[in-house]
Amino acid sequence: MPAEPLRVRADGRFSSRYLDTDAVKVIRRLNAHGFTAYLVGGCVRDLWVSAEPKDFDIATEATPRQVKRLFRNSRIIGRRFRLVHVTFHDKVLDVSTFRAQVEASEDPHDPMIRTDNVFGTAGEDARRRDFTMNGLFYDLQAGELIDYVGGLNDLERRVIETIGDPWVRFREDPVRMLRAIKFAGRLDLRLADDVFQAMLDCKDDLKKAAAPRLFEEIVRLLNRGGAYQSTRLLYKTGIMDLLLPEVSERLDEKLAADSVSPMWGYLRALDECVRSGTRVSQVVMLGCLFLDLFDELLYDEGANAGIRDLTLCIDRVLRPLALRMHMSRRDAFRLKQVLVAQRRLAGLVKIRGRRGASNQLMSREYFDESLHLFRIMAETRGRFADEVADWGERVRR
């Protein structure tokens, strides 16, 4: 990679309506005190492809202590990677100091990076990042995009490339594999051939990653309109078999029976909801991923389980899955409630005083999520149209 960066005018590419005004204030204040500071990473990538960024991150030559002295509304966080959170009401901006690439562990069997606080230059900071498209800076003062790593060319080719050897980068931090899959699904990009092969070779290293980080990335895979494509890549690479073996086994069964899992339809519907601006809760996203595991139990008219038996059967499958993923107890319990409610929404549970029972269900805090998931299932599979219409009418009353 060249020592001197490529500089490209961003006029006309970076819409002012997408630029975060608070991030602009932070950069201008750092600049006014003599510090170089840029927008960096995903927000620059998204601005360049005319997408609305979710977060705005800032990189600067100022140390965390220097940044904190400039902003009273800030605090230093992190051990493995120290940075500054600058808070504006309910918004938090990450301000990090330029880092140099740290040496990986000397143990060839465990090269994971466990500390990352060696400060460096902008060029060094760009080269230590994961993917070329995430190593871009935006210089607000000059109105230029700065590219040390060839990220612009890769974005134009619509391909995901790692910065450096993908086998090394994935072994340093295995969660990068999930991030690559997330970006491929969300931005409709393809994985470079060597990146894909490195995933096949290094996927077992995901067992070394912290379970909460893995769960966080799985949730992110389902968000922002890339759930279908990302999940297909999880399955294709065999990573799903490691992280979500219950789902992978179910897909294998469907494939062996020469049928298609409805999960793919649920994920397509989820993506359409997200892209249309409809708010989708995390529980409904997870429901789209796991619903097919409970298909016969919830929607088979011949099944004769009462609510208590239904709850126990769902818990038997969901509990080990939730524990392995480190899903919060609140989310796991809410997901179980939403799944149990599916059979009642479908009218397949015989309850005395049906009208009163329906009103009682509608009063539950999990009702809206339950109905949202039920609608996705019904519309995807062309089932229970009358029940969906009936519940919609009750909600409008």
N, C-alpha and C positions, 0 to 999 in steps of 0.2 A: 504494500500500500504506500502511496506517495507521502512524503513528509509534509508537503504543502497541500492544503486542502483545496478542493474545488469550491469556488464561490459563485453563486447564481442569484441574480436578482429575483426577488419574490413578488415584485409588483404584479398585481392582478391575480396572483395565485392564492394569497392569504387574505381571505375576506375579513374585514374589520368586525363584522357581526359575529365571527367565530372566535376572535381574540378575546381572552379574558382580561377585563380591565384591571382587576386586582393584580394579576400576574404582571401586567405592563407596569403598574405602579412599583412593584417590588424590584423589577429589573432597572427601572429608571433611577430608583433611589440608590441601588448598588452602584450603577454607573456614575451617579453624581458624586459618590464618595470614592471614586477612583478604581472600582472593581469591575473587571470584565464579568458579564453575566449574560446567559443566553437561555431562550426556551430550548428544551431538549427532549429527545425521545419520541414517545407515542403521539404527543400533541403536534409535533412538527410533521411527523409522518402523515397524520390525519389531515392537517391543514393543507399539505401538498396535494393530497388526492381529493380535496374538497369535501372531506367528511368532518362532522362536528366532533371535536375532541371531547372525551369524558373528563379528563384531568389535564392540568397544566403543570408541568414540572420545570424547575429552573436549576441550571448548573452555573456555578460561579467559581472564581479563583479565591473568593473570601472563605476563610475557615468558618466552621460552625460558630465559634465564639464571636468572631467579627460580625457574622450575620445577626446573631442574637442581640448584639449591642445596638444594631441599627433598627431593630423592630421590637418594640415592647410587647406586641401581640405575638410572641414567638416562644418556642421552647425547643431544646435539643433533645432528640430521641435516638434510640438504637444503640446496640453494642457492636454487632457484626458490621453494621453500616450506619455510622453516625451522620445524621442530617438534621435540618431545622424545619419544624412545622411553623408556618406563619398563618395565623388564623384570622379570617374575616367573617364575622358572624358564624354561619354554619358551614363555611367553606374552609378547607385546609389546603395550603400550597406547600409542596415539598421543595425545599431549597437545599441542594447538595453541593459539596465542594468537589471540584475536579479531582478524579482519582487516577492513580497509576495502576497498571496491572500488577497484582500481587502474585507472589510465587505460590504455586499449588503445593499441596502436601508432598513431602518426599516419599511417602508410602505409595508405591505404584498401584496398590490395590485399593487405595482410598484417596483419590486426588481432589476430593471436594474442598472448595474454598470455604473456610469457616470464619475468616476475618477479612475486612475489606476497607481499611481506613488509612491507606497510604496515599497522601495527596499528591497530585501531579498537574499536568498541563491539560488544556482542552483537547489536544490531539491524543494524548495518552488516555484521557477519559473516554473519548469516542471509541478507541480501539479495544477497550476492555469491556465494552457492552456486548450484548448477546447476538443481535442480528443487525446486518448492515442498515436496514431501513429504520432501526431504532438508534443509530449512531449519528443522527443528523442534528445540527444546531440551527437556531434562527437568531441572527443578530438583529435585534430590534432597531438599534441606532443606524446601522447601515442598510437595513431593509434587505439583507442577504441571507440566503440559506447556505450553510457551511457543511461541506461533506468531506470528511477525512477517509471514509471507508468504502466508497462506491455504492452507498445506499440509494442515491438517485437513479443510477443505472439499473439497479435491481428492481426498484419500484416501477420503472418504465417497462422492464421485462416481466413484471408481475410475478416475481419469484422470490422465495425466502431463502437467503443465504446467511450462514453464520459468519461472524467476524473471526477468521481463523479456522482451524481444523474442527469440524463438527464433533468428531469423536472426543476430542479434548474438551471442548466447551460443554458437551452434555455430561461428561464425567465430572467436570468441575461443579456443575449444578444441574442435576437431572431434571429439575422442574422446568428447565428451559425447553424440554421436549413438549411439555403440555402448552407452554407459551407459543411455540411454533405452530402447533395444531390449532390453537385458539386464533392466531392471526390468519392462518390459512383459511379457516372457516369464515371468520368475520369479514375479511377484506377480499375474499374470493381470489386468493393467491395460491400458487402451487409450491410445493416443497422442492428445492433443488435435489437432484438425484443423490448426491452424497449426503445431504441432510436426512433424506428418507432412509438411506441405508444405515446411517449412524444411529437412527432411532431403533431400527431393527436390532442392531448389535448392542446398544447400550440400555435398552428399556429395563433390564433387570436392576439397573442402578437406581431406579425409582423407589425400590424397597428401602433405600438408605435415606430418602427424603422424609421430612417431618410430615406426618399425616395431616395436620391442619393446613399446611401449605398446599398439599395435594387436593384436599377438599375445596379450598378456596379457588384453585385453578379450574376444577371441574365445574363449579358454579359459574365461573367466568366464561367457560366454554359455552354454557347454555344461554348466556346473556348477549344482548346487542346484535341479535339476528344471525348468528353463525352456528346455532346448535346442530342443525342437520349435518352440514359439511364437517364440522369438527368431530362429531360423534362417529361419523363414517370413518374418519382418519384414525380415531382411537381404536376402532374395530379392525381396520385394515392393518395397522402396525402391530397389533397384538397387545397394545398397552391396556386396552379394556380388559383383557383376560387377567392382567395383573391387578388392576385397581377395582374393577367391577365384574368379578367372575360370574356373579348371578345373572347379570344382564348379558354377558358374552355367551354364557351357556344357553340362555333362552334364544338368542339369535342363531346359535349353531343348530339348535333343535328345529327352528323354523326353516333354516336353510336345508337341513337334512330331509325335511318333509316337503321340500319344494314349495314353500309358502313364504310370504313376506310378513315380517313383524309389523304390527300396527304402530310400533314405537316410531318408525321412520315418519309416518304420517303425523303423529303427534308433534314431533320435533319440527317438521315443516310448518305446521299450524302455529307452533310457538314462535318461530321466526317471523311469520306474517304478523302476529300480534305485536311483537317487539318493534318491527319496522314501521308499523302503522301508528306507533306512539302509544299503544295500549299498555298500561302498567300491568306487569306480570310479577307476582310475588315469587320469592325464591322457592317456596313450598310447591307452587304450581309448576315451576320449572323442573324441580326434582320429580314431581308427579308424572310429568311427560316422559321422563327418562325411565322411571320404574314401574309405570302403570301396567305394562304388559306382563310383569311378573305375577300379577294378581288377577289376570283377565277372567279366567273361568270362575274364580271365587267371587268376583264382583258382578259380573254381567251375564253369567250363565243362568238362564231361567230355571234350569233343572236343579241348580244348587239349592240346598235347603238349610243353610246355616243361619241361626239366629244371630242377633247383634253380638252377644257375648262370645259365641263360637267364632264368629267372623273376626272379632278383635284379636282373639288368641291366635288364629291362623295367620293374620297379617303380621302380628308381632313376631311370630316364629321366623318369618322371612326377613322382616325389616330390622329387627334388633341387631343381629350380627353384622348386617350391612352398615347400619348407622354407627355401630361401635368401631368397626374397622376404618370408616371414613372420618371418624371424630366429628360427626354431625352433632350439633348442640342438642341437648335433651329437649329444649323447647321446639326446635325444628322437627326433630324426630317424632315427638308427640303430636305436633300439629299435622304432620304428614299422615300419621296413622289416623287421626280424626277425619281428615279429608278423604282418605281411602275408604274408611268405614261408611262415610256418608254417601259414597257412590251408589251403593246398592239401594239405599233409601231413595235417592234421587231418581233412580231407574224404576222405582215402584215395585221392587222385587222382595221387599220385606213386608210381611203382613203384620200390621200394627192396628190395634183397636183404637177407635177415635182418630181416624186418619187425618181429618182436618186439623184437629188440635195438635197431633204429632207433627204435621207439616209446619204449622205456625211455630212450634217449639224448635224445629230444626232451623227455620229461617232466623230465629233469634240468636242462634249460636254465633260466636265470633269467627268461626271457621267456615260459615255458610258461603260467603262470597267466593272464597277460594275453591270450595268444593264444587260450586255450580260452574265456575270458570273451567275447571278441569273436566267436569262432566260434559260441558258444551264442546270442548276441544275433542274429546273422545267421540261424542255422538256425531258431530259434523264430519270428522275424519272418516268414520266407519259407516255413516249413513244409517245409524241406529237411534232408537228412542227419540225420534223427531217430535212426537206428540208430547212426551214428557218434558223435553226442553221447552216447547212452546207453553206448556202448562205452568212450569216454574217461572218462566219469563212473565207470564200474565200475573201470577201471584206477587212477584216482586214489584210490578208496576202499580198494583192496587194501593 
